[in-house]
Amino acid sequence: MINFLLATQNLPFTVALAVMLIIAFLEGASTLLGAGIFSFIDSLLPELDIDADIDSPDFGSSGPFSKLLSWLRIGEVPAIMLLVIFLTAFGLIGLGLQSAAQRTLGGLLPGSFASIPALLLGIPVVRIFGGILGKIMPKDETEAVAESSFIGRIAVVTLGNASPGNPAEAKLKDKYGQSHYVMIEPDEIDEKFENGTQVVLVSQRGAVFKAIRNKSDALVDD
């Protein structure tokens, strides 16, 4: 079994499963400590209209890339969960195909060749299991919130030090009380935010939010 898993032809699948286990361990451990370290990934993705008819073949209205992301449940469940599902599906399907090839053909298929059907079969699995997760997760975990609504909200720097051109991770709560992790940097060129600094988000530039130091006691995190 070990020789099968470590065979060169199976490396794409064993590596995928190993990465999945590492991500799951790190996310689980960080969640127990009160901060999902991969939560910021969702803030890097484009905002999607998850109420759109994603089963429609008309890709013109919002673009094929946005339609694909919506079809994969991006925006409905955390992206890191979808990544774990994909890595698991890709790895297990690939190893299953290789096992079948070894029994029927007497040898393993080239890894690059076996990866194609594993990829094509793994993508629908993401949609199916992502939909299941979206239904069983608490509603406030999957509530769609536009990133534009983060402007004016209080955030606290949680990872790293932020300076102009060097963003750091910060945590904020949306209007539903759900926590989000975003990348922020000072709006003022001579400003610097250290870990634990409380800031106010004032604008957004792509995936990064501009912020100013919260100097008012009247502004508090809801």
C-alpha positions as CSV (number, residue, x, y, z in Angstrom):
1,M,0.0,0.0,0.0
2,I,2.8,2.4,0.9
3,N,4.6,1.6,-2.4
4,F,1.4,2.3,-4.3
5,L,0.8,5.7,-2.6
6,L,4.4,6.8,-3.1
7,A,4.6,5.6,-6.7
8,T,5.7,8.5,-9.0
9,Q,2.5,8.1,-11.0
10,N,0.5,8.7,-7.9
11,L,2.3,11.7,-6.5
12,P,-0.3,14.3,-7.8
13,F,-2.9,12.5,-5.7
14,T,-0.9,11.7,-2.6
15,V,0.4,15.3,-2.5
16,A,-3.2,16.6,-2.9
17,L,-4.4,14.5,0.1
18,A,-1.3,15.5,2.1
19,V,-2.0,19.2,1.5
20,M,-5.7,18.7,2.4
21,L,-4.7,17.1,5.7
22,I,-2.3,20.0,6.5
23,I,-4.9,22.6,5.7
24,A,-7.6,20.9,7.7
25,F,-5.2,20.6,10.7
26,L,-4.1,24.2,10.6
27,E,-7.6,25.5,10.1
28,G,-9.0,23.3,12.8
29,A,-6.3,24.3,15.3
30,S,-6.6,28.0,14.5
31,T,-10.4,27.9,14.7
32,L,-10.1,26.4,18.2
33,L,-8.0,29.4,19.1
34,G,-10.6,31.7,17.8
35,A,-9.3,32.7,14.4
36,G,-9.4,30.8,11.1
37,I,-6.1,31.5,9.4
38,F,-7.5,30.9,5.9
39,S,-10.6,33.1,6.3
40,F,-9.0,35.9,4.4
41,I,-9.1,33.9,1.2
42,D,-12.8,34.8,0.8
43,S,-12.0,38.5,0.8
44,L,-9.6,38.0,-2.1
45,L,-12.3,36.5,-4.3
46,P,-14.6,38.7,-6.4
47,E,-18.0,39.5,-5.1
48,L,-20.7,37.3,-6.7
49,D,-24.4,37.4,-7.1
50,I,-25.2,34.0,-5.6
51,D,-28.9,34.5,-6.3
52,A,-28.3,34.5,-10.0
53,D,-29.4,31.5,-12.1
54,I,-26.1,29.7,-12.1
55,D,-27.6,26.7,-13.9
56,S,-28.4,28.8,-16.9
57,P,-26.2,28.4,-19.9
58,D,-26.2,32.2,-20.5
59,F,-22.7,33.3,-19.4
60,G,-22.9,36.7,-20.9
61,S,-24.4,38.7,-18.0
62,S,-21.7,38.3,-15.4
63,G,-18.9,36.6,-17.3
64,P,-17.8,33.0,-17.5
65,F,-15.4,33.2,-14.6
66,S,-18.0,34.6,-12.2
67,K,-20.5,32.0,-13.4
68,L,-18.0,29.3,-12.8
69,L,-17.2,30.5,-9.3
70,S,-20.9,30.7,-8.5
71,W,-21.4,27.2,-9.9
72,L,-18.7,26.0,-7.5
73,R,-20.6,27.5,-4.5
74,I,-18.1,30.3,-4.0
75,G,-19.8,32.8,-1.8
76,E,-22.2,30.2,-0.3
77,V,-19.6,28.4,1.9
78,P,-16.1,29.4,2.9
79,A,-13.6,28.9,0.1
80,I,-11.2,26.9,2.2
81,M,-13.8,24.3,2.7
82,L,-14.4,24.0,-1.0
83,L,-10.6,23.7,-1.5
84,V,-10.5,20.8,1.0
85,I,-13.4,19.1,-0.8
86,F,-11.6,19.4,-4.1
87,L,-8.3,18.2,-2.9
88,T,-10.0,15.2,-1.2
89,A,-12.0,14.4,-4.3
90,F,-9.1,14.8,-6.7
91,G,-6.8,12.6,-4.5
92,L,-9.3,9.8,-3.9
93,I,-10.6,9.7,-7.4
94,G,-7.1,9.7,-8.8
95,L,-5.9,6.9,-6.5
96,G,-9.1,4.9,-7.4
97,L,-8.5,5.3,-11.1
98,Q,-4.9,4.2,-10.6
99,S,-5.9,1.2,-8.6
100,A,-8.4,0.1,-11.3
101,A,-5.7,0.6,-14.0
102,Q,-3.3,-1.5,-12.0
103,R,-5.8,-4.4,-11.7
104,T,-7.0,-4.3,-15.3
105,L,-3.9,-3.1,-17.3
106,G,-1.2,-4.4,-15.0
107,G,0.4,-1.1,-14.4
108,L,-0.2,2.5,-13.4
109,L,-1.2,5.3,-15.8
110,P,1.1,8.3,-16.1
111,G,0.3,10.8,-13.4
112,S,-0.4,13.7,-15.8
113,F,-2.8,11.5,-17.8
114,A,-4.7,10.2,-14.8
115,S,-5.0,13.7,-13.4
116,I,-7.3,14.8,-16.2
117,P,-10.3,12.5,-15.4
118,A,-9.6,13.1,-11.7
119,L,-9.8,16.8,-12.2
120,L,-12.9,16.6,-14.4
121,L,-14.7,14.3,-11.9
122,G,-13.5,16.3,-8.9
123,I,-15.0,19.6,-9.9
124,P,-18.7,18.4,-9.8
125,V,-18.0,16.9,-6.4
126,V,-17.1,20.3,-5.1
127,R,-20.5,21.7,-6.3
128,I,-22.4,18.7,-4.9
129,F,-20.8,18.6,-1.4
130,G,-20.5,22.5,-1.3
131,G,-24.3,22.6,-1.8
132,I,-24.7,20.1,1.1
133,L,-22.5,22.2,3.4
134,G,-24.4,25.3,2.4
135,K,-27.6,23.7,3.6
136,I,-26.4,22.3,6.9
137,M,-24.2,25.2,8.0
138,P,-25.8,27.8,10.3
139,K,-27.4,30.6,8.3
140,D,-25.2,33.3,9.7
141,E,-22.1,31.4,8.5
142,T,-23.3,31.6,4.9
143,E,-25.1,34.9,4.8
144,A,-24.0,36.8,1.7
145,V,-22.5,40.2,2.7
146,A,-21.1,42.7,0.2
147,E,-17.6,43.7,1.0
148,S,-18.6,47.3,0.3
149,S,-20.6,47.1,3.6
150,F,-17.4,46.7,5.5
151,I,-16.5,50.4,4.8
152,G,-17.0,52.3,8.1
153,R,-16.7,49.3,10.3
154,I,-14.2,48.7,13.0
155,A,-11.5,46.1,12.5
156,V,-8.6,44.9,14.7
157,V,-5.2,43.9,13.3
158,T,-4.7,40.2,14.0
159,L,-1.7,39.2,12.1
160,G,1.4,41.2,11.2
161,N,2.1,44.9,11.0
162,A,0.4,47.1,8.4
163,S,2.1,49.9,6.6
164,P,1.5,51.6,3.2
165,G,2.1,48.9,0.5
166,N,2.5,46.2,3.1
167,P,-1.0,45.0,4.2
168,A,-1.8,42.9,7.3
169,E,-4.7,40.8,8.3
170,A,-7.5,42.3,10.4
171,K,-10.7,41.0,11.8
172,L,-14.1,42.7,11.7
173,K,-17.8,41.8,12.3
174,D,-20.5,42.4,9.7
175,K,-24.0,43.6,10.4
176,Y,-25.0,40.0,11.2
177,G,-22.3,39.6,13.8
178,Q,-20.3,37.2,11.6
179,S,-16.5,37.6,11.7
180,H,-14.5,38.3,8.6
181,Y,-10.8,38.5,8.0
182,V,-9.6,41.1,5.5
183,M,-6.3,42.6,4.4
184,I,-5.8,46.2,5.4
185,E,-3.2,48.9,5.1
186,P,-3.0,52.5,6.4
187,D,-4.7,55.2,4.3
188,E,-2.1,57.7,5.5
189,I,1.4,57.4,4.0
190,D,3.2,57.9,7.3
191,E,1.0,55.6,9.4
192,K,1.7,52.1,10.7
193,F,-0.7,49.7,12.4
194,E,0.8,47.1,14.8
195,N,-0.8,43.9,15.9
196,G,-3.9,44.6,18.0
197,T,-4.5,48.1,16.6
198,Q,-8.1,49.1,16.2
199,V,-8.9,50.8,12.9
200,V,-11.8,52.1,10.8
201,L,-12.1,50.9,7.2
202,V,-12.5,53.9,4.9
203,S,-12.1,52.5,1.3
204,Q,-11.3,49.5,-0.7
205,R,-8.6,49.0,-3.4
206,G,-9.1,45.6,-5.0
207,A,-8.6,42.9,-2.2
208,V,-7.1,45.4,0.2
209,F,-8.9,47.9,2.5
210,K,-7.6,51.3,3.4
211,A,-8.0,52.1,7.0
212,I,-7.3,54.9,9.6
213,R,-6.6,54.5,13.3
214,N,-9.7,54.5,15.5
215,K,-9.2,57.6,17.7
216,S,-12.8,58.0,18.8
217,D,-14.3,56.3,21.8
218,A,-17.7,56.7,20.2
219,L,-16.8,54.2,17.5
220,V,-16.9,50.7,18.9
221,D,-17.1,47.3,17.4
222,D,-20.8,46.1,17.4
